[in-house]
């Protein structure tokens, strides 16, 4: 997958394409349905599929201080996009100047002059242009003027939870620590990314050395508690290590700084300075205060064993799903 930042990165001689537009934070199941429909249109026309997205989040530019918690980092979003068949990810820096473009100016400058779209596929609730004045009907009208087709895709309402799959829903579930429900919306476990930094080494003293993850300022960090998940190392191998994960302030030792820490089961690895990811699969319990270090150590031991059980069950389910799908990997 090619990645462009800004319209100046579009190569000279770029031909026609099919495009879809949105923030696409989380690349959740609803997003996947829209992008999948755009992929179908692109295949039918024999054209590349371009996803147009924005950085930073438009709300932060339009209403400073309103930046939502982000479900995916730019790096992970690109990885997920590549996994569902996107040919080009075009990231537009969202500026005050861009926010002031009228709907017609956005279509002319971005979709027509720069990308030469043949068709545009968006969600039925898509809004664009200054003060979000444009909608799908506007896009169709402008498409008639500039010579491209426009399609609005119905929002994906999941019958199991009877809710529309949305980034807002996924964020609320992550914030509540409901990782199973969040995974149902996202189509995968929620991921946190960051660099491993040095902490106070208390976990090592207790016999359970942890990797302290420094996450970004807008990362969607789940509610305080203990979680079962995996630590994923970068690189081609993508080593995935079972981990018991703690999120909170370490109240037993009167901590005040909220931290994300992971204890890798059955392996000792040096991770300081390394960029890693945590895939959070299930919340095991609330954060609690213990009267002694021994009581805390005993509870950590139980958490580790419970993590082992939960992740073994998850691995077994993945194997079963792969067999039922004929060995194919599930979509990202």
C-alpha positions as CSV (number, residue, x, y, z in Angstrom):
1,X,0.0,0.0,0.0
2,X,1.2,3.5,-0.9
3,X,1.0,6.3,1.6
4,X,0.8,10.0,0.7
5,X,0.8,12.9,3.1
6,X,-0.8,15.9,1.5
7,X,-2.0,16.4,-2.0
8,X,1.5,17.4,-3.1
9,X,2.5,13.8,-2.7
10,X,0.1,12.6,-5.4
11,X,2.4,11.6,-8.3
12,X,2.3,13.4,-11.6
13,X,0.4,11.5,-14.2
14,X,-1.9,10.0,-11.6
15,X,-5.0,8.5,-13.3
16,X,-8.5,7.8,-12.2
17,X,-9.4,6.1,-9.0
18,X,-12.2,5.2,-6.6
19,X,-12.0,7.1,-3.2
20,X,-13.6,6.9,0.2
21,X,-13.3,9.6,2.8
22,X,-13.3,9.8,6.6
23,X,-11.3,9.8,9.8
24,X,-11.8,6.0,10.1
25,X,-10.5,6.0,13.7
26,X,-10.5,2.3,14.8
27,X,-11.1,1.0,11.3
28,X,-14.0,-0.8,12.9
29,X,-16.5,-3.2,11.3
30,X,-18.7,-0.3,10.1
31,X,-15.6,1.3,8.4
32,X,-14.7,-2.1,7.0
33,X,-18.1,-2.3,5.3
34,X,-17.7,1.1,3.7
35,X,-14.2,0.4,2.5
36,X,-15.2,-3.0,1.4
37,X,-17.9,-1.5,-0.8
38,X,-15.4,1.0,-2.2
39,X,-13.1,-1.9,-2.9
40,X,-15.9,-3.6,-4.9
41,X,-16.4,-0.5,-7.0
42,X,-12.7,-0.1,-7.6
43,X,-12.4,-3.7,-8.7
44,X,-15.4,-3.4,-11.0
45,X,-13.9,-0.4,-12.7
46,X,-10.3,-1.8,-12.7
47,X,-9.1,1.2,-10.7
48,X,-7.0,1.7,-7.5
49,X,-8.8,2.4,-4.2
50,X,-7.7,5.6,-2.3
51,X,-8.7,6.2,1.3
52,X,-8.6,9.9,2.2
53,X,-8.2,10.6,5.9
54,X,-7.1,13.4,8.1
55,X,-4.5,14.2,10.7
56,X,-4.9,15.6,13.3
57,X,-8.5,14.8,14.1
58,X,-10.7,17.5,12.6
59,X,-12.5,18.2,15.9
60,X,-9.2,19.4,17.5
61,X,-8.8,22.1,14.8
62,X,-12.4,23.2,14.7
63,X,-12.9,23.0,18.5
64,X,-9.5,23.1,20.2
65,X,-9.4,20.9,23.3
66,X,-12.0,18.5,22.0
67,X,-9.7,15.9,20.6
68,X,-11.3,12.5,21.2
69,X,-9.5,9.4,22.5
70,X,-8.0,7.7,19.5
71,X,-8.5,4.0,18.9
72,X,-5.7,3.6,16.4
73,X,-2.4,5.3,15.9
74,X,-1.6,6.6,12.4
75,X,0.8,3.7,12.0
76,X,-1.7,1.1,13.1
77,X,-4.5,2.6,11.0
78,X,-2.3,2.3,7.9
79,X,-1.5,-1.3,8.8
80,X,-5.2,-2.1,9.1
81,X,-6.0,-0.3,5.9
82,X,-3.4,-2.3,4.0
83,X,-4.9,-5.5,5.4
84,X,-8.3,-4.8,3.9
85,X,-7.2,-4.1,0.4
86,X,-6.6,-0.3,0.3
87,X,-4.2,0.7,-2.5
88,X,-3.3,4.2,-1.3
89,X,-3.8,5.9,2.1
90,X,-3.8,9.7,1.5
91,X,-3.5,11.6,4.8
92,X,-4.5,15.3,4.5
93,X,-3.1,17.5,7.2
94,X,-6.3,19.0,8.7
95,X,-5.7,22.8,9.0
96,X,-7.8,25.9,9.5
97,X,-7.5,26.5,5.8
98,X,-8.8,23.0,4.9
99,X,-11.7,23.4,7.4
100,X,-12.8,26.6,5.6
101,X,-13.1,25.0,2.2
102,X,-16.7,24.9,1.0
103,X,-18.2,21.5,0.0
104,X,-17.7,22.4,-3.7
105,X,-14.1,23.6,-3.1
106,X,-13.2,20.4,-1.3
107,X,-14.6,18.3,-4.1
108,X,-12.9,20.4,-6.8
109,X,-9.5,20.7,-5.1
110,X,-9.2,17.3,-3.5
111,X,-11.3,14.8,-5.4
112,X,-11.3,16.2,-8.9
113,X,-8.1,18.2,-9.4
114,X,-5.8,16.1,-7.3
115,X,-7.2,12.5,-7.2
116,X,-9.2,12.4,-10.5
117,X,-12.0,10.3,-8.9
118,X,-14.3,8.1,-11.0
119,X,-16.4,7.2,-8.0
120,X,-16.7,8.1,-4.3
121,X,-18.1,5.8,-1.7
122,X,-18.9,7.2,1.8
123,X,-21.1,6.4,4.8
124,X,-24.7,7.6,4.5
125,X,-24.0,10.1,7.4
126,X,-20.9,11.6,5.7
127,X,-20.6,15.4,6.1
128,X,-17.9,17.6,4.6
129,X,-17.0,21.2,3.7
130,X,-17.1,24.3,5.9
131,X,-19.4,23.9,8.9
132,X,-20.1,20.3,7.6
133,X,-22.6,21.8,5.1
134,X,-22.1,19.1,2.5
135,X,-23.7,15.6,2.7
136,X,-24.2,12.6,0.3
137,X,-26.8,14.5,-1.7
138,X,-24.4,17.4,-2.2
139,X,-21.7,14.9,-3.2
140,X,-24.0,13.3,-5.8
141,X,-24.9,16.8,-7.2
142,X,-21.3,17.8,-7.5
143,X,-20.5,14.4,-9.0
144,X,-22.9,15.1,-11.8
145,X,-21.1,18.4,-12.4
146,X,-17.6,17.0,-12.3
147,X,-18.2,13.6,-13.8
148,X,-17.9,11.1,-11.0
149,X,-20.4,8.8,-9.3
150,X,-21.2,9.1,-5.6
151,X,-22.6,6.4,-3.3
152,X,-23.7,6.5,0.3
153,X,-23.4,3.2,2.2
154,X,-26.0,2.4,4.9
155,X,-24.5,2.3,8.4
156,X,-23.8,-1.1,9.8
157,X,-26.2,-2.0,12.6
158,X,-25.1,-5.2,14.3
159,X,-28.1,-7.4,15.2
160,X,-26.3,-9.0,18.2
161,X,-25.9,-5.7,20.1
162,X,-28.6,-3.8,18.2
163,X,-26.3,-0.8,17.7
164,X,-24.6,1.0,14.9
165,X,-20.9,0.2,14.7
166,X,-19.2,3.5,15.4
167,X,-15.9,4.9,16.7
168,X,-18.0,6.6,19.5
169,X,-19.4,3.3,20.6
170,X,-16.0,1.6,20.5
171,X,-14.4,4.4,22.6
172,X,-17.1,4.2,25.2
173,X,-16.7,0.4,25.6
174,X,-12.9,0.8,25.8
175,X,-13.2,3.5,28.4
176,X,-15.5,1.2,30.5
177,X,-13.0,-1.6,30.2
178,X,-15.4,-3.9,28.3
179,X,-12.8,-5.3,26.0
180,X,-15.0,-8.2,24.7
181,X,-17.7,-5.8,23.5
182,X,-15.1,-3.4,22.1
183,X,-13.6,-6.2,20.1
184,X,-17.0,-7.0,18.7
185,X,-17.3,-3.5,17.4
186,X,-13.7,-3.3,16.2
187,X,-13.5,-6.8,14.8
188,X,-10.3,-7.5,16.8
189,X,-8.8,-6.8,20.2
190,X,-8.2,-3.1,21.1
191,X,-4.5,-2.1,20.8
192,X,-2.4,0.3,22.7
193,X,1.0,1.3,21.3
194,X,4.0,3.1,22.8
195,X,7.6,3.0,23.8
196,X,8.8,1.0,26.8
197,X,10.2,3.3,29.4
198,X,11.9,2.8,32.8
199,X,9.6,2.8,35.8
200,X,10.3,2.4,39.5
201,X,11.3,-1.3,39.1
202,X,8.8,-2.3,41.7
203,X,7.4,-5.2,39.6
204,X,10.9,-6.6,39.4
205,X,11.3,-6.4,43.1
206,X,8.0,-8.4,43.5
207,X,9.2,-11.1,41.1
208,X,7.1,-9.9,38.2
209,X,9.1,-7.5,36.0
210,X,6.9,-5.3,33.9
211,X,7.3,-3.3,30.7
212,X,6.0,0.3,31.3
213,X,4.4,1.6,28.1
214,X,4.4,5.3,27.4
215,X,1.3,5.8,25.3
216,X,0.4,8.9,23.3
217,X,-1.6,11.8,24.9
218,X,-4.8,10.9,23.0
219,X,-4.6,7.1,23.2
220,X,-7.8,5.4,24.1
221,X,-6.6,3.8,27.4
222,X,-9.1,1.4,29.0
223,X,-10.5,1.8,32.6
224,X,-8.2,1.0,35.5
225,X,-7.9,-2.7,36.1
226,X,-6.0,-5.9,35.3
227,X,-6.3,-7.3,31.8
228,X,-5.3,-10.4,29.9
229,X,-3.7,-9.7,26.5
230,X,-0.6,-9.9,24.4
231,X,2.5,-7.8,24.0
232,X,3.4,-7.5,20.3
233,X,6.9,-6.6,19.3
234,X,7.7,-4.7,16.1
235,X,9.5,-6.1,13.2
236,X,8.8,-8.7,10.6
237,X,8.4,-11.5,13.1
238,X,5.7,-9.6,15.0
239,X,6.5,-11.7,18.1
240,X,3.3,-11.9,20.2
241,X,3.9,-12.7,23.9
242,X,1.1,-13.5,26.4
243,X,0.9,-10.8,29.0
244,X,-0.9,-9.8,32.2
245,X,-1.5,-6.1,31.9
246,X,-2.1,-3.5,34.7
247,X,-3.6,-0.1,34.1
248,X,-3.8,2.3,37.0
249,X,-1.9,4.3,39.6
250,X,-0.6,1.4,41.7
251,X,-2.6,2.4,44.8
252,X,-1.0,-0.2,47.1
253,X,2.1,1.9,47.0
254,X,0.2,5.2,47.0
255,X,1.0,5.9,43.3
256,X,-0.5,8.9,41.6
257,X,0.7,8.6,38.0
258,X,-1.5,6.4,35.8
259,X,0.5,3.7,34.1
260,X,0.2,0.9,31.6
261,X,2.4,-2.0,32.5
262,X,2.7,-5.5,31.1
263,X,4.2,-8.7,32.6
264,X,5.1,-11.2,29.8
265,X,4.4,-14.7,30.9
266,X,7.1,-17.4,30.8
267,X,9.8,-15.3,29.1
268,X,12.3,-12.6,30.1
269,X,12.9,-10.0,27.4
270,X,14.8,-6.7,27.4
271,X,12.3,-4.1,26.0
272,X,13.6,-0.7,27.2
273,X,13.4,1.8,24.4
274,X,11.5,-0.5,22.1
275,X,8.2,0.4,20.5
276,X,5.6,-2.3,21.3
277,X,1.9,-2.8,21.2
278,X,-0.5,-4.3,23.7
279,X,-3.6,-6.2,22.5
280,X,-6.1,-6.2,25.4
281,X,-8.4,-9.2,25.2
282,X,-10.3,-9.3,28.5
283,X,-10.6,-7.4,31.7
284,X,-10.0,-9.7,34.7
285,X,-10.7,-7.5,37.7
286,X,-10.7,-4.0,39.2
287,X,-7.6,-2.4,40.7
288,X,-7.5,-3.0,44.4
289,X,-5.4,-1.9,47.4
290,X,-3.5,-4.6,49.4
291,X,-2.4,-4.4,53.0
292,X,1.0,-5.9,52.3
293,X,3.4,-6.8,49.5
294,X,2.9,-10.5,50.2
295,X,-0.8,-10.1,49.6
296,X,-0.2,-8.3,46.3
297,X,2.3,-10.9,45.2
298,X,-0.2,-13.7,45.8
299,X,-2.9,-11.8,43.8
300,X,-0.5,-11.2,40.9
301,X,0.2,-14.9,40.9
302,X,-3.6,-15.6,40.6
303,X,-3.8,-12.9,37.9
304,X,-1.1,-14.6,35.9
305,X,-2.7,-18.0,36.0
306,X,-6.1,-16.5,35.1
307,X,-4.4,-14.7,32.1
308,X,-2.9,-18.0,31.0
309,X,-6.4,-19.6,31.1
310,X,-8.1,-16.8,29.2
311,X,-5.5,-16.5,26.5
312,X,-5.4,-20.3,26.0
313,X,-9.1,-20.2,25.5
314,X,-8.8,-17.4,23.0
315,X,-6.1,-19.3,21.1
316,X,-8.3,-22.3,20.9
317,X,-11.2,-20.3,19.6
318,X,-9.0,-18.7,16.9
319,X,-7.9,-22.2,15.8
320,X,-11.5,-23.3,15.6
321,X,-12.5,-20.2,13.6
322,X,-9.6,-20.8,11.2
323,X,-10.8,-24.4,10.6
324,X,-14.3,-23.3,10.0
325,X,-13.1,-20.7,7.5
326,X,-11.0,-23.3,5.7
327,X,-7.8,-22.0,7.2
328,X,-8.2,-18.4,6.0
329,X,-7.2,-15.6,8.3
330,X,-10.0,-13.3,9.6
331,X,-10.2,-9.8,8.2
332,X,-8.4,-7.1,10.2
